[in-house]
Amino acid sequence: MAFTRPAGKHRAPNRLTRRTATVAGVATLATAGVIGTLASPAMADDVKAPSAQEVSLERTILVGDSVADRIAAQAVAQQYEAEQAAAKAEARAKAVAKAKAEAKVKARAEAAAKAKAGRERAARDAERKRLNAYVAPVTGSYVSTGYRTGGNLWSSGSHTGIDFHAASGTPVHAVGAGTVVEAGWGGAYGNNVVIKMNDGTYTQYGHLSSIGVSVGQSVTSDQQIALSGATGNVTGPHLHFEARTSPDYGSDIDPVAYLRSHGVNV
């Protein structure tokens, strides 16, 4: 006799099928004379109680089924746990990769911002140095008449500034940053410009042929403010330059020492 059953993954034959197959096998053994003690000829047609051997076989089958079921369930549980662990590991890996990518983007942004801030700071420093720097009033010139030089050319009896050699029309520059407080005719100084410097001192530029700034105007270091000339009390074209502690005549200080104190060698 043949017994059939549906096939299933991770599933042993059910108890009824296995028991039926076993009993059939026992019956076959009895017919062949292998198990002769299972039934007597007189009771062949009657229902008989199972023997001890049958009971033992059935118990073995039941135990085997229980163990197989547990093993199958355990296998399914282990597979589920493995799949869950793999899913969690994949999620962690994705999270780590995302965090690394975001960290790289953030680091690049911070580096770019830092570089930009550095460039802006350098530009501000350069501009501040430029504004605070001092230059000679006439580029490439030299002092032709020194400070406190005596003679009847000056009403005070001595030179209150220094003269820079300069042909008429030579550009004249502000020696530093400040605000124009006088721009026009200055008597013996001819056309002149007076600037209140940012450090509180004053500088004067005299005998100009033309003026390019006006009172109240802010100027920067090295900015052209006029052209040299020979206006006022002069014997020839040049630039008269004074440094003062106030805008008033008579508060003059040594212009060479003043320029040198600001890094300008004349």
Buried (B, 14 or more C-beta within 10 A) or exposed (E): EEEEEEEEEEEBBBBEEBBBBBBEEBBEEBEEEEBEEBBEEEEEEEEEEEBEEBEEBBEEBEEBBEEBBEEBEEEEEEEEEEEEEEEEEEEEEEEEEEEEEEEEEEEEEEEEEEEEEEEEEEEEEEEEEEEBBBBBBBEEBEBEBEBBBEEEBBEEEEBBBBBBBBEBEBBBBBBBBBBBBBBEEBEBBBBBBBBBBBEEBBBBBBBBBEBBBEEEBEBBBBBEBBBBBBBBBBEEBBBBBBBBEEEEBEBBBBBBEBBEEBEBEB
